[in-house]
Amino acid sequence: MRAYSALLRLLPASFRHEYADEMLALHARRRRDAQGPLASLALWAGAVLDVAACAARVHLDILRQDLRYVGRSLGRAKGFALTVVAVTALGVGATTAAFSVTDHVLLRPLPFPDAGRLVQLWQTQRDDGSMRVELSPANFRDWRSRSTSFEALGAFHRGGSANLVGDGPPERLSTATVTADVLALVGVRPLLGRPFAADDDREGAPGTLLLSYGLWQQRFGGESSVVGRKLLLDDVPYQVIGVMPRGFHFPRRETQVWLPMRFEAGDFERRDDLYLETVGRLRPGVSEDAALAELTLVTAQLEQQYPRENKGVGASVMRLRDQLSQQSRLLLLALFGAALGLLLIACTNLASLLLARAVERRRELAVRTALGAGRERLARQLMTESLLLAATGGVLGVALAFAALPLVVRLVPNALPIGEAPPVDLRVLAFAALMTLVTAIGFGLAPLLRGFGNETAAGLREGARAGAGRERLRSALVMAEVTLAVVLLVSSGLLIRALLRVQSIDPGFDPAGVVTLRTTLPMPKYRAPDARAGFYAAVLGEVRRLPGVTAAGYISHLPMVMTGGIWTIEAEGRPTQPGDPRTASLRYVTPGYFAALRIPIVAGRDVSESDTAGALQAAVVSQAFVDRYWPGENPIGRRFRFGLLGGEEIAAPRPFQDRTIVGVVGNVKVRGLERRSEPQVYLPNRQQPEDAMGWYTPQDLAVRHAGDASALVPALRRIVARVDATLAVADVRTLEAIVDTQTAPRRVQVRVLAGFAALAVLLAGVGIHGLVAFTVASRAREIGVRRALGARTSDIARLVLGQGARLAVAGVGLGLVVAYAAGQGLQALLAGVSPRDVSTFAAAAFVAGLTAFAGCLLPAWRAVRVDPARVMRVE
Amino acid sequence: MLPRAEVDALLPLPLATFHILLALADGDRHGYAILREVERRTGGELKLSAGTLYRSIQRMQEDGLILERRERPAPELDDERRRYYQITPLGAAAARAEAARLHTLVRMARAKGLAPERA
């Protein structure tokens, strides 16, 4: 009988209350009638099915009734319903959007099979443990042959580009070079054609390449006949051997073409030529730590064998998933935290709203209780109401999250081999549903716990005031809202200050009014220095004649676009101590480049057309270069050269010849606004050797102009096409846009966080208004009596404003303390702005206080206008 | 007289409801007695389950077809736990209307030779 009794618990309590005894009695009789084990088995099976079916139907009946009832009662309170739905939508939308990005970047496994075993390997320098650098081909070869922890090790180079000519307009493609094993060990097979084989890596093998899905679709119309076709990349023939599947982004999101990585015998000669990134797949059961221990042994052996080049070289093993800067991680966590805070405020506000509604409905609920509605039925009805409102808000919230995607995708760092847009799938929707449920329970439960119960009699008494306990709860909720709003205000304020500080950093050039574009000269066509010089002279000559153009010049790589190209320097007569920084970034420039960027020439002269191969080997250096080697001396005429680690003599190709300083220019933030940059060295373009340094061939054109950039660009394209019709014009953008990319993640982050903060302030204001207005309404009689007894207007106003002020002061005080802690956590994002910045804290407190005051104004005005005579008459 | 519209809104009656009304037509009964009566009258063909019975009773009470009777039979005949149900005038009208509806259907079937002539 106990089993049947338990079964009956499936039924709603109201039904059980009414009929459970009868059903039990009936079951007991049936059991007495049942003869034999088979009959009683059948009886039980029947009973289970019967009760389950009955329970489902009765529950459905109740739900239908409740929905009808809730629909009617919400129809009478449209403002309430709309507020609840809108607030829920905001909370769920914000958290869902933030979650989708955080999940995409931080949590989800990379889109490769068994991605947990994929690691990236780096070389480390013992004296500087935090510094991870790429491997040299020789070290890569030895690590691979001497370690056993990996199923496979592959090397790749992420950032290349090449001109595709023929089959339509010339186009600049992003390429990546990979050893044959890389794609196989990552575990992704081509959609079409074949992957790279070991033969493709062989020196002298015919060129082969794989296309990305995007390029295949966009340039080749998705035709499968593309496999086997010959393409010209930088004038070198390649055969298309396959197409990678959609959503394959390795090593970069932009990669459009994969080329095999080939080593020539000479590549293995120098162990300090560090440019290979290395990816490995751990053998099953081998941990990162075990692999690191083995590699540490390998590097110790190599250090013994090659003490000079491999001195202090160690290894680092990181999961591919974790290749993400601390800043990106913190940024996402901060946003997710802010979104959760907003949801919390939303819940608090909703709970407060529902508490107020529960008080307003006390009489209704009390009457219904008196008429015999069970407490459980009422609770169920209220819960149905909360869930219905929350579900509506949740659906709207998901729509909001979708709408916000274009904004939040810019928070996805491109250091990871993942797509740009977070997938919106069951996982994200499940999260949204969970948040909705949390909201519904969060705000629906509070009134249930406190809303009604043993107060039936009290509720029936006309004009009964809300219980003091409930008012305290609402006050606490509103105070929590103010606290959270202050935390969000301070955090976004600090980040805004950080953004302003970064934006005000002088990049060392004037980005306004400069258009840039890239024309990469293909080899071998432009191998001869004269051919290159002819091209620059023709293009720059025509460009400078364009109306409005004031200066133009070419450089190897624009600052902030390419941040590498770093060489070691030996200055004549300045022996350096081990550990001294003696690196500089190297670029070739044409005359006019400094003028185009308005980089000031501090001393000496610009490079000139007369700096030819046979002339004095000249160099223009930055002020920081001078300060490092010849502080306080006249640098013009001083000599230095590009040395090599260890400082050995080499058969010197020309870039390594002694250079004489002919000019000094201002410092440029080559590595970006927020990073320290090496001193700069600029060499005249005509002194670039014929057979070396091809990667430094000037390719970025900068044009300073007065007037409309959109009119200028077509003219520039026409000029390039006239000089060389096969040349692709790529990356057309303003210098300002380039500088802006430096602060783009910050700006998105600030915009999102400031949006959250604004919403939080608004909600807190609404919360205060709701509470104070409610108090005024329920104390109207008391206020009327006070007026009648001679209280002045200012007394009444003080009474009302005092309540708001107490809440605001408590909330702001607590908020400032919590914000201080939050600011400490954000320090890495603050670009040097102090997390104790007084003005930010003061501004946040002021805004929160003002909001609280604004929230109280309307209720205060109402309270002042209470007419004692009328209030008394109602009694 | 009961408004016709109110009765019509209830038609057609679910099978269990109709049988319960029939069982109550000749006197008040408690739940188990209703079951036995239905079973007896249909020769054991229709066996109502507990869930079906009480869910039907609940809805019939809500619709006003039956009432739970306040006064009980003589104490020595009564079992504390039992509740007795009584058909209401609306219930009787609904049963009649349902019977008429079925009768019309049978007549139409008979006209087409699909039902036996009166036995």
Interface residues (C-beta under 8 A of the other chain):
Chain A: F15 E18 Y19 D21 E22 M23 A25 L26 H27 R29 G46 A47 D50 V51 A53 C54 A55 R57 V58 D61
Chain B: H30 G31 Y32 L35 S49 A50 G51 T52 L53 Y54 R55 I57 Q58 R59 D79 R81 R82 R83
